[in-house]
Amino acid sequence: MKKTSIISLSVVALFLGFMCSSTFAQDAEYNLIRRTYKVNSDGSLDISYRKEIKLIRNRAITAYADKGETFILYNPAIDNLTINESYTIRPDGSRVQTPANAFIDQLPSQCENCGRYNGIRERAVIHTALEYNCVVVLDYTIHRKSTILDEEIILSEDCPVKKYEVIFDTPESRGNYDVNFSEWVGSKKIKVLKDGHTFHCVANNLPQTYNDSYLPDALYPTIHLSFKPKTPDFVCGTGTVDLETKIGSAAAYLIGEMHDNNPLTYVTNIRDYVIDNIRTTDFPMSLVNYEISSPTETFLTACGTPADKEWLILALIREAGFKASKQDHRIVVTVNENGNDMDYILSTTDKRPPRIDGAAIDEQRTIERNETIPWSGNTIGNGYAQMELPMEKGSININPARLTSDRKAPVKVRNCNEKYHYTIILPRTPKRVLVGEPVNIEYTKKGIGSIKISISQNPGGGIEVVRELNIDVENGIVTPKQYKAFRKMMQDWNDYRTITIKTELSQHFGL
């Protein structure tokens, strides 16, 4: 039966428009990173990795485990690891070989407390003769008893890379090869070469990754390589395990304990139990040949990969009597409400509330409140007191303190439309007044949104607070050009969440 390979190159054009925002001197620099993937005709796969990294500052030697040490994950059951080269080039040009006792095999921390993964190993390479401006060279090959490949490579590191090379070779006899990639708009940093390889990509002078908060998910250039059997019943990530088998009596008691008359609460309880009580063994699925454990095994051993846990959640929800299916790290559950079947999306990666399938996420961020609330502040001395305005669930959660004054990276934000009107009732005695002048802020920034804040004391003595924020940026990304205005808006939105009052007696005596 023929096999097929699929290569997809996803390069994010947005990355090109922004330079690294870090103002600190770089600690190290990769002269070269080369990844080579070769599918062999005998049904095996060779994965080679080479790095040549120059250590510039002391932090690169002492603070980063991936600079002074290298950790190689492999599974002896299907992998044979060979160290091809390992040495350090001193600034004077002399070469120091890594001694034999600097290669240590150990159990990866991701595999602790999960017996079925205790055969996986992590080889720690302790690099030697490290000093300023030395170059560490490491080259190794993993020979795998499988041709299944599903690899995503991010062409960016936490320090600059002079040259990043990816080579993929498959034998023609294995079947058809489809190459799909999106253009890197305006970029000359990455080139796809036509030189006899199935795929050959070279990137030059890549800046280091950003060290900022609220970064977009798809920010850096990525390459996705995959090679899968062409058999129609093959699904990468399931292997040969029968995932449709019911979990049955193994979890009967749990199904009963999680029960709730509200069906949405019921399925959420099940999901939350798995997230909280099943230990996550998060390592590349290639180490287990992309196979997923059965839901029963995952439940009984109380551990598993993220994929194991997804299938366990699905099995438990089905065992509870619900119609459910799995879709990209989420479960679609059918719930009967007032005689109508409604589909809800349940995340398997966090404990967010379920949402109706098909509902726009941004619609979930529309908040309107018009409430009269009592004063619930704290005394801070000398007749003064302060109160924090309520923080509504689902409101925008951007901390201005994490938005640096000088930033070149984009900001990821969920668009929102929030409107609040609070009337705060103050205690009757002694009489209290608002500190400072009334607040009246209102402006609009094109391409970003608008803000309105009004804080004043009404004739009856209460405090009127109006807060309105509308963020509507394209694709939920604030560009560096918009950043300054967005940061100011977030500062204003955060600065006026605290209400300060003082007693009239303090005012009378000028306190």
C-alpha angles and dihedrals in degrees: 000000000000122000127214134206128204125198120189124181115198112187120178112223091197090071092066096060094060130065122207109287097208112115093194124101112260117259097208143357131214112228089187142001116182125180119187126187119187123181108206126212091234091068098264135112131219118206116187128186128188128181132179110186129178115214110215108167134034092250090066089058101041109021105044121065091198093058105044090029136027125210118204118192118208140151114230089203091069105006136072112197119205124183105215099180135357123168144121125240110212121216089257090058098253118135126226117196118220106251121239093248091059091074110084127178115209142159110271114242088235089065099050118123093014110100099194091061097046091104092067114100139204117206111209114205109200105203117218139208092032118175140140113306095007119139120227114209122194127169124174140160130212113204107202127196091225139063095210110118132174108161132163116195123194110209095213134080136187089265131038121284120213094192130010117183130184121187125185123184129180129172115253090227090068094071142257127352123208118192116198124173138153118231120259094232113226094352128133093170096087125049130181108214127211100211108130099284120114085239131356124177128179125188122187133201099359115182120233122266120274122265096207137114126249096028121171116256097234100046107122130061111265137189122206118200123184138170118181137166113263094227108129095228095053117110116179108236099031104069113179099320116122099235094179093066110118117247089223124168094358090080102023093113092050092052088055095047093050094050120127130170089233104077094208091053089047096056091040090054090054092049093047092050092057093046092049102037108030110079115232117232098192111188132128110291089225087077089069095036090257092292121148123214119239115264090244093056092046091050097046094047093042092222141083149133120286087261091051090053093049091056091045091054090050093049093049093048090050091047088054088061102261128130106238142159135187124245123173104319093329139085124229108213125188113219126183112230119179091337095312127107112233126187117222129190115230118190116224095196101057141011099257115145119267117264132200113268110253096021111131111246092224090058087062088061097061106110128177124177130175108174144150110222133180122243109268102169133132129246112246098183140272092054094304126126135179135205131191115222115240117275107222119217110258095020120140111290108199116136109211090206088069093053105089120214091239113046132152098176123093121251124233113219136163111235114243145181111204128173125178131177115180127178107199114204111213125210112270098231132076096020114245132201135199114262116236133004121317113274119236116169124160130155144136129221115202113242092010111059142246141286134201126182125174124173121173143139116253124220091259091060098255124120121245116209123186117181122173127171129176119182115183112162123160113269090350091284125127106206123217088253090058095039101093093053092044092051091051090051092051091048092052091046092052099038095062099050092095120077117202124196136173135197119260088240090062089048092049093054093042095247 
